[in-house]
Amino acid sequence: MLVPRLATLLLLAALAAHAQKPAVPAIAPNENLVAEGIPPIPVAVAEEVRRYTESRSARFLDWHPTRREMLVGTRFGETVQVHLVKQPLGARTQLTFFPERVGAASWQPTRGDFFVFSKDVGGGEWYQYYRYDLDTGAVTLLTDGASRNTGLTWSNKGDRVAYHSTRRNRKDSDLYLMDPSRAGTDRPLLLLEGGGWEVADWSPDDTQLVMQEYLSVNESHLWLVDVASGTRRLLTPRSGTPVAYGDAKFARDGKGLWVTADRDGEFKHLAHIDLATGAYQDVTPGLRWDVSALDVSLDGRRLAYLVNEAGVARLHLLDLASRRELPVPQLPVGAIFGVRFHPNGRDLALTFVGSRTPGDVVVLDTASNKVERWTESELGGVVPAQLSEPQLVRWKSFDGLEITGFLTKPPARFTGKRPVVINIHGVPKARPCPPTWAAATTSSTSSVSR
């Protein structure tokens, strides 16, 4: 009888010791979640993972018109705000301080004594435009505070902006003009139906606007607007196979447009449209990938454009006098968002997102082909060199077509078979980008440009 009693005493002692042992702290599910069959997640695990979520990115916003300085969007607190950077890898001086995220900003394009930025409230996407005066730091509301305002684009003289607003009925995006230096000068130029409108560019003499009408991912149209009369003329035919137009910029002689469009095939190509005759010329006829963005230098000498080559963003530079491709250095595998020439016609800014950066601004000197990094964002304690670079891989599908993807391998210290995560890109029209640290942080719904 002694042995069973001793065993019972030992068991009771063990249970008592276990009961006295403190439980491992765990994260309690939110009251909106019903967790079934999911083991508790220790707080220690969450703390270890947290450093991977505390990265910071920087996104290019605009060049100063007279100085080699730029505005970038980044955060040092909870939300992205406007910062001024005066030199490569210089200090990021915060200019706006709001609890809400600031989406975009653009300098007055001749003096640079103020900039206009957009911001909503509570993520409602009812964007408003504000003026920030550099001398005083004063912020002035320029729109009505209630409608949705998007697509602000500066005139070349810097005395007006064009943008779209739902002020009339909270539904249709009408075309408005405004002098941002004076609040209360906004006025409707053209009443429109629907919400798929966007100002693309001003003509060099500021007498015309090119405007895009978005109908679907497969179809959009370009309109030419007379600023004096508020009349519009359709530039692209509605008959035949639908065409999707992307970026549109005036040629510096004002006689044509540089556009991206899939008019002649499956992919968006770089093309030129003659405004007098309507003649359409494909400038990249042999390209098997999409042209995703373009910008024309202020002197009209160069055109920069991005091509999504099997998911890898590639920068191209075109000499417009000869239509000859110029050599440019290429960045590592990653995604590039936007390209913007400085008014000096030489410096080209872009935002690069890769596996080792959550988003940073780099500048290409198009005369020397030197690439300078203007920002270096933190990865929340993660060492960038320890992160694996994705590899572009290709294989044949069941129907013989070639498929591309990106393979990210674990570090060499992990030997043997490893678990694999397969991320299938399901969007039929948009082509995938390589795995990046935080590509979503570089996007913005409301735009400000010139």
N, C-alpha and C positions, 0 to 999 in steps of 0.2 A: 504493500500500500504506500510505502514511502516514495517510490519512484513516480507514480502518477501524481501524488500530491506535489512533489518537487517540480514536476513538469508544469503543473497548473500554476504554481507560484511564479515560475520563470515566465510563463506566457502572460500572466497578469502584469508582471513587472515590465515586460517588453511593451505591452499595450499602454501601460501608464507612461512609460518613457516616450513612446510615439505620440501620445496625446499631448505631452508637455513640449514636444518639438515644434517650434513655430512653423506654420505653413509658408511655402514659398510664395511671395507676393506675385499676384497675377493680374492681368488687365481684365477688367469687367466689361462685358459687351455693352454697347450703347443700348439704351432702352428701345431703340428702333430696330434692333437686331434680335433675331431668334436663332441661337446657336445650339445645334443638336449634333452630338457625336464629335464635337471639336474639343480637343484637350485644352486645358488652360494654357494661356500664353504667358510665360514668366515676364515680369517687368524687366528683368536683366536682358532678356532676348530683345525686347523692344528698344531698350537703351542702346544695345549694340547695333541694331539696324538703323537707329535714328541718324547716325552720322552719314549714312548713305542718302538721307533725305534732306540734309541741311546744306546742300550745295547752293551756290549763288551764280547767276548768269549775268551777262551784260549784252545788251542788244543795241546796235547802232540806230540812232534816231535822225540826226541831221548834222551837216557841216555848218560851221559859222561862215557867213558869206565873205568876210574880209580877212579872217585869221585862220590859221591851221589849228582849229579847235573843233570839238564836236560835242553834241549832246548824246548821252546814252541812257538807256533804261536799265536800272539795276536796283537791288534792294540791300539795305543794311538793317532793316527792321522786318516787318511782316509783309509789306507790299512794295511793288516796284514803283520807283519814283524817278524823276528826271535828275540826271547828274551831268556836270560839266567836266570834260577831260581836256586839258590844255596841251598835252604832249604824249608821245607813246609811253605807255605804262606809268603815266602820271596819276596824281591823286584824283579820285572821283569825288568831286565836290557836290554834295546834295543841294538841289535848288528847291524842289517841291517837297512838302511834308503833309501828306494826307493819309487818313486811315484807309482810303480807297485807292486801288491801283490806278496809276496814270498810264494810259495806253499808248499815246504817241505824242510827238512834239516836233515843231518845225520853226526855225528862225525866220524873222522878217528878212527877205532874201537880198536886200541891198545894203542896209545899215547894220542889221543884227543887234539892234538895241532892245528887242523883246522877242519872245517866241510865243507861239500858240500851242496849247496842249489840250487833249481830250480826257475826260474822266466821267464815269457814271457813279451811281449810288447803289450799294448793296448788290452789285453784280447784275442789275436789271437791264443793262445794255441800252439805257436811254442816255446816250452820250451827249455831253455838253462841251462846248469849246470855251476856253479861258485864255486870257492874255497874262503873261508873266513879264513884268518890266524889270530889266536887269539892274537898273540903277537903284531902285527902291525895294525890290522884292515884292511889290504889290501884285496881287492877283485879281483880275477883273473878269466877271462872267460876261461872255459875249453873246450867248444864245438865250433862249427863253426859259431855260431851266426845267422844261417839262417834256419837250419833244425829243425825238431821236435824231441826232445830227452826225453825219459821217462824210468821209471822202474829201476833207478840206484840202484844196490845192491852191497854191500861191500863183498870182500873176507874175510875169517876169519883172515888171516895174516895182513890185512889192507894195502896190497901193490898194489891192483888192485880193480877196480870196473867193473861190467858188466852192460850194459844198451842197449836200443834199439834206433836207429837213422834212420831217413829218408834221410840222407845225400846223398846217392847214386842217388836217382831219385825223392826225395820229396814225395814218395808214399809208398814204402815198408819199414817196420821197421826191418832193419838188426840188428844183434847182434854185439856189439862192446865191446872191452876191453880198459881200460885206467888206468894209474897210476896218480891219481889226484894230487899228490905232484909235478908232472912235467907236465906243460901244453905242448901240442903237442905230447903226447905219445899215443893218441887214435888210434886204428886200428880196422878194421872189422875182426870178427872171423867167422861169418856165415852169408851168404846172404840168405834172406828169402823173401817170397812173401806174401803180405798183411800187414795189420796193427794190427792184433789181437794177437800180441806176447808180452809176459812179462816174464822177469827173476823172478823166485820164490825164489831160494836159491842156495848157494854154498855148496858143500859137505864139511865135516869137514877137509879133507886134501887139499881142494881147487883144486882138479883135475877134478871135474865134476860140471856141473850146471844142475838144473832142470828148465825147461822152459815150460810155458803154452801157448797153441795155442787156442785162443778163436774164435769159429765159430758162436755161437748164445747163447742166454740165456739158451737154452736146451742142448747145446753140446760144449764141449771143450776137449782138449787132453793134455797129459803131455809128454814131451820129455826129454831125458837124453843127455847132450852135453859133449863131451870130450874136455876139455879146450886146451890140447896140439895140437890135430889134427883138431879141429873144426868140427868133425863129430857128428851126432846126431842119437839117437835111440828112436823109438816110444815106450813108456811104456804102453799106454792104447789102447786097440783094437778099431778099427773103425767099426767093424761089430756089428750087433745086435742093441738093443735099444740105442739111444744116451744118453750119460752121461755128466752131467755138473760137472766139477771139480772146486773147489774154491781155498783155500789156500793149499800150499804144502811146507813142511819143511823136511829137512833131519833129520833122527834119528842120534843121536850123535855117534853111531858106524859106520855110513856111509853105512849100509847094507840095509836100508829101507827108506821109506818116510811116514810121517804123512800127511794126506790129508783130505779135506772135499769133499764129492761127494754124488750124489743121485743115485748111481749105483744100489742099491737094492730096490728102491722105490721112493716115491714122494718127500721125504725130503733129504737134504744134511746131511749126518752123518759123524762122525769122523771115519777115517779108516786108516789102515796100509798096505802099499804095499811093498812086499819083492822084492828088485831089482834083485836078482839072479834068482828067480823062477817066479816072477810076481804074486805071491799069494796075494789075496786081502782079508783083514779081517776087517769086520765091528766091530768097538769098541763100538758103541752105538746102538745096533740093535733094542732096544725097543723104541727109541726116536721118538716122533711124531711131532717134530719141526726141523727147520733148524739150523745146526751149521754154524755160520756166520764168525768166525775168530779163529785163533789159533796161539800159539807161544810156542816154546820149550826152556827151560832154558839152559844156556850155558853148565852147568854140566850134562845135559841130565837126570836129576832126575825128573823134573816136566813138565807137559804140561798144559797150560791154554787154555780154549776155551770158546766161547760165544754161547749161544743158544737163539734163538728168540722164546720165549714161549708165544704164543698168542699175539705177539706184544711187550712183555716185555723182555728186554735184561737181561739174567741171566748168571752170571759168574760161570764156573766150573773149577776145578783143579784136575788133574789126577796124581797119583804116577805111573811113568812109569815102575818101577821094578815089581810092583804087579798088575798094571792096575786097581788099586783101586781108587775110587772117594774119594777125601779129602774134609772135611767140609770147607766152605768159607762163610763169611758174605755176605749178599745181599744188594745192593744199592736200593734206592727208585725206584718207577716206572719211567722208562725213557729209553733212548737209550744209548748204549755204543759203542764207535768207537775205534777199535783197542785194542790190548793187547800187552805189551812188557815187557819182563823180563830185569832187570838190569843184567850186567855181573856177579854180586855177586850171582845170582841164587835165591835170596830171595825176592827182591822188584819187584812188578808187577805194571806197570803204565797203566792207561787207561784214556780215555776222556769220561766223563759222561755229558749227556744233559738231562735236566728234565724241568718240568713246572716252576721251580723256579731258574733255572740256564741256561744261554744260551750256556753253555759249559765250563767245568772246568776239571782240571787234578786231579785225585785221585790216591793214591798208596796203594796197599795192601801188607802188610808184610806177606808173605805166611808161615812164621814160627810161628808168634804170632797171625795171623788173625786180626791184627790191621789195620784199614783204616785211612789214613791221607789225608787231602785235601791239595794240593800243590798250587792251585790258587783259588782265589775268585773274580770272575768277576762282574762288576757293571751292574746294570739293568737300567741305565739312569734315576735314580730318583724314580723308582718303588720299593716299599717295598716287598721283596720276600715273607714274611710271609702272605701277603695279597692275594697272588695268589693261586687259587684253584688247588688241586692235582687231576689228572684224576683217575677215577675208572674203572677197567676192568669189563665189563658186558658181559653176554652171553645170547643168545636166539636161538630159533629153527627157521630154515628157512622153506619155504613152502614144501621143499622136505625132511624135517626131519633132515637135517644136522645142526650141531651147528655152529653159527656165533658169533664171538667175536668183541668187539669194546670198545671204551673208552668214558666215560661220564664225562664231566666236568661241575659241577653245579655252579651256581652263588653264591656269598656270601649270608649268611643267612639274611642279612638286606634287600635283595630284596625278598619280599613276593609275593604270588599269581602266576598267570601264567606268564611265561616269554617267549620271542622269543627263538627259537632254531636254531642253525646253524648245518646242517648235512654235514659232509665231507666224501664222499664215496671214498675209496681207490680203484683205478681202475687198478692197475698193477697186472696181473695174477700170475707172478712168485715171485715177491718181496713181503714179508709180511710186513704189516704196523707197524710203531712204534707209541707209544703213543704221544699225543699232547705235543710238547716241545716248549721251548722259541725260539730257532733259530737253529734247527738241521742242516740246510744247511751250516752254517758257519763252520762246522767241517769237511766238505768234501774237497777233493783235487783231481784234475785230475792227476797231475804229482806226482810221488812217488819217495822217496829216502829211502832205507832201508838196512838192512844187515841180 
